C-alpha cells in the first residue's frame, strides 16, 4: 500500500502543479511621442452584458496567465465556497490549463452563483510557516497550494490551506486569517502535519471544518493512506485543541480482490438543522477521470456516519449513496473528474454543491460546476443533473411532465488504483424513455408514472420504484434557458438523473 500511495501522491502533486506545457506570451512596442496638443476627450469604458451562453466547456483561447482576469468559471479545482454578505466567495487550488500559475490560492466571487469574477489570490507566495515545516523535514514544498477551506468566526475570516511535497505524505495544513474575504491574509499557525514515516496517519491535506450546535469545532481532513480523519479544534484560535494531535480516522474504503481501494479524499461536512443530521461528503477515485462523491450521515459530528445501507462509513467497503459521478448527456462530450465538492447554503436553507468538471473532449480543462441540492423524503441529499443557472421555478403540472426524457443511472464500476489504473472515466451515459400522457412508461401498460408536485414516481412491473424530484433548470448541453429535470434515489440508493429530451 505504501508504494501505491507514494506513486499516487507524486502523480497527483505533479499533475496539480501543471496541466500541460504550453505557455503563451505577449509583447508590445513603444509608442511614438505624443503630439504637442493633448486630446482631453474621454471614451466611456465598453462593458459587455453577461451572456450565459458564452460559458464554454473549454477555454484554450484564454489559458495563458496574462488572461487570468477572464478565468471566471475556468481553472477551478477543489473549490471552497461560502456566502459572505452579498457575495459568494470561491477559493481554489493553484492549477491551470496549459500554464504554470503563481502560488497563492485563487479567489473568485459571484452574487448569483452563475456570473463569476476573478478577484485575485490569498497569498503572494507560499506561506512561510507551511514551507518551513516541509523544508525542516528535508523536503521541498511544491510551488502550489491546494484544497483550501474558508469560514467566518465572529468578525474573523479563517482560511485553511494544504501544502505538500514530492515526499509521500510530507504535508501540512495551515491557517490564515483576515478581516475581509478579499484579504489581506496573515498566517496564524499550523493545524496538523504528516510525515513519511511508519505511523498510521492519513496525508495532511484537504481540510474542512464544522461548528456544532454547541459551538465546538472539528476539522475533517485526509487523502488516501489511512482515510479521512477528524481533529478537534480550539474555536477561539482555529488551531488544534491539543498541539500535535492528529485526530482519528472516521471514514475509510474497502478492498477489491484483496487490493486496497485507497483513493478517498476531499471531505466536506455540513449540519442540516431541519433534519438534525450531520452529513459527511467524500470523494472517491482519480481526480482526472473517475472522481465521484459519496455521502454518509450521523447524529453527531464525531460520528459514526452511516451509509445508505446503515453501515458505518469507517468500515472497509465502498459506501453509498454515490450522488455525483462522471456522466454524459447527448450533444456533449461528458463531464469527468466530478469530485472534491464544496457544500454550502445561501443563508436561507438552500444548499448547493460546487465541484470541478472536466470535459470528455479534453480532461485537462477544469470548470466550476454548481448544482442545487435537494433532499429525499427520507433525508438524503441529491443533486441536480444540470448546473445551477438561477432558473425561475414556475408551477409544474402533471400535463407538463409527460414527454420524452434522457435518463442517467449513476452506476459504478470498482477499479482500484489511481491515475495509472483509472484512465477510463466510466461515463454514465444517458438513455431515452417516454412518460406517456396516459400515465404509462414507454407504452407499457404495466409500468406507471404519477406526479404530485414536486415528486415524480415511477413504478415498474419488475418492482423497481423511483421517487424523483422535478424542477426547472437550464439545459446546458443544448443552451436552452429552461427545461424539466429530475433527480432522486432508487430503492437501492442509486442516484437517478434525467431531463426532458430536446
C-alpha positions, 0 to 999 in steps of 0.5 A: 500500500505504501508504494501505491500511495507514494506513486499516487501522491507524486502523480497527483502533486505533479499533475496539480502543479501543471496541466500541460506545457504550453505557455503563451506570451505577449509583447508590445512596442513603444509608442511614438511621442505624443503630439504637442496638443493633448486630446482631453476627450474621454471614451466611456469604458465598453462593458459587455452584458453577461451572456450565459451562453458564452460559458464554454466547456473549454477555454484554450483561447484564454489559458495563458496567465496574462488572461487570468482576469477572464478565468471566471468559471475556468481553472477551478479545482477543489473549490471552497465556497461560502456566502459572505454578505452579498457575495459568494466567495470561491477559493481554489487550488493553484492549477491551470490549463496549459500554464504554470500559475503563481502560488497563492490560492485563487479567489473568485466571487459571484452574487448569483452563483452563475456570473463569476469574477476573478478577484485575485489570490490569498497569498503572494507566495507560499506561506512561510510557516507551511514551507518551513515545516516541509523544508525542516523535514528535508523536503521541498514544498511544491510551488502550489497550494491546494484544497483550501477551506474558508469560514467566518468566526465572529468578525474573523475570516479563517482560511485553511490551506494544504501544502505538500511535497514530492515526499509521500505524505510530507504535508501540512495544513495551515491557517490564515486569517483576515478581516475581509474575504478579499484579504489581506491574509496573515498566517496564524499557525499550523493545524496538523502535519504528516510525515513519511514515516511508519505511523498510521496517519492519513496525508495532511491535506484537504481540510474542512471544518464544522461548528456544532450546535454547541459551538465546538469545532472539528476539522475533517481532513485526509487523502488516501493512506489511512482515510479521512480523519477528524481533529478537534479544534480550539474555536477561539484560535482555529488551531488544534485543541491539543498541539500535535494531535492528529485526530482519528480516522472516521471514514475509510474504503474497502478492498477489491480482490484483496487490493486496497481501494485507497483513493478517498479524499476531499471531505466536506461536512455540513449540519442540516438543522431541519433534519438534525443530521450531520452529513459527511461528503467524500470523494472517491477515485482519480481526480482526472477521470473517475472522481465521484462523491459519496455521502454518509450521515450521523447524529453527531459530528464525531460520528459514526456516519452511516451509509445508505445501507446503515453501515458505518462509513469507517468500515472497509467497503465502498459506501453509498449513496454515490450522488455525483459521478462522471456522466454524459448527456447527448450533444456533449462530450461528458463531464469527468473528474466530478469530485472534491465538492464544496457544500454550502447554503445561501443563508436561507436553507438552500444548499448547493454543491460546487465541484470541478468538471472536466470535459470528455473532449479534453480532461485537462480543462477544469470548470466550476460546476454548481448544482442545487441540492435537494433532499429525499423524503427520507433525508438524503441529499441529491443533486441536480443533473444540470448546473445551477443557472438561477432558473425561475421555478414556475408551477409544474403540472402533471400535463407538463411532465409527460414527454420524452426524457434522457435518463442517467443511472449513476452506476459504478464500476470498482477499479482500484488504483489511481491515475495509472489504473483509472484512465477510463472515466466510466461515463454514465451515459444517458438513455431515452424513455417516454412518460406517456400522457396516459400515465404509462412508461414507454407504452407499457401498460404495466409500468406507471408514472404519477406526479404530485408536485414536486415528486415524480414516481415511477413504478415498474412491473419488475418492482423497481420504484423511483421517487424523483424530484422535478424542477426547472433548470437550464439545459446546458448541453443544448443552451436552452434557458429552461427545461424539466429535470429530475433527480432522486434515489432508487430503492437501492440508493442509486442516484437517478438523473434525467431531463426532458429530451430536446 
